[in-house]
Amino acid sequence: MTGHSGTTEDLEKLDIRVGRVIEVQSFPEGRYSTHILMIDFGPELGTKKSLAKLAPNYEGPELIGRQVLAVVNFPPRQIGKHLSEVLTLGVPDENGNVILLRPDRDVPSGGKLY
């Protein structure tokens, strides 16, 4: 077995929730982030802002209504004049550009990854 030092407790420290993108703005002045997402995580958490590097795979408008996964319990991060409240999760494609993680079926917003 290869070195696996993490435990299930480590994973449980991350609060990863599903939310629905309700608004997208391009953020051309961002050095790393290219878009500002407003994501609805349901009644418990409400709507949160996330700055994410989505170009060139996403133009933005096609994400409206799409569900995404995000870490919701990291401290907010100041990016330029914006406060990124959650970390939207993605994985790199063959060119190192972001592909967003999402459930393969529609699920209730706010659901926690387990």
Secondary structure in CASP SS format (residue, H / E / C, confidence):
PFRMAT SS
TARGET T0000
AUTHOR 0000-0000-0000
METHOD secondary structure of the structure
MODEL  1
M C 1.00
T C 1.00
G C 1.00
H C 1.00
S C 1.00
G C 1.00
T C 1.00
T H 1.00
E H 1.00
D H 1.00
L H 1.00
E H 1.00
K H 1.00
L C 1.00
D C 1.00
I E 1.00
R E 1.00
V E 1.00
G E 1.00
R E 1.00
V E 1.00
I E 1.00
E E 1.00
V E 1.00
Q E 1.00
S E 1.00
F C 1.00
P C 1.00
E C 1.00
G C 1.00
R C 1.00
Y C 1.00
S C 1.00
T C 1.00
H E 1.00
I E 1.00
L E 1.00
M E 1.00
I E 1.00
D E 1.00
F C 1.00
G C 1.00
P C 1.00
E C 1.00
L C 1.00
G C 1.00
T E 1.00
K E 1.00
K E 1.00
S E 1.00
L E 1.00
A E 1.00
K C 1.00
L C 1.00
A C 1.00
P C 1.00
N C 1.00
Y C 1.00
E C 1.00
G C 1.00
P H 1.00
E H 1.00
L H 1.00
I C 1.00
G C 1.00
R C 1.00
Q E 1.00
V E 1.00
L E 1.00
A E 1.00
V E 1.00
V C 1.00
N C 1.00
F C 1.00
P C 1.00
P C 1.00
R E 1.00
Q E 1.00
I E 1.00
G C 1.00
K C 1.00
H E 1.00
L E 1.00
S E 1.00
E C 1.00
V C 1.00
L E 1.00
T E 1.00
L C 1.00
G E 1.00
V E 1.00
P E 1.00
D C 1.00
E C 1.00
N C 1.00
G C 1.00
N C 1.00
V E 1.00
I E 1.00
L E 1.00
L C 1.00
R C 1.00
P C 1.00
D C 1.00
R C 1.00
D C 1.00
V C 1.00
P C 1.00
S C 1.00
G C 1.00
G C 1.00
K E 1.00
L C 1.00
Y C 1.00
END
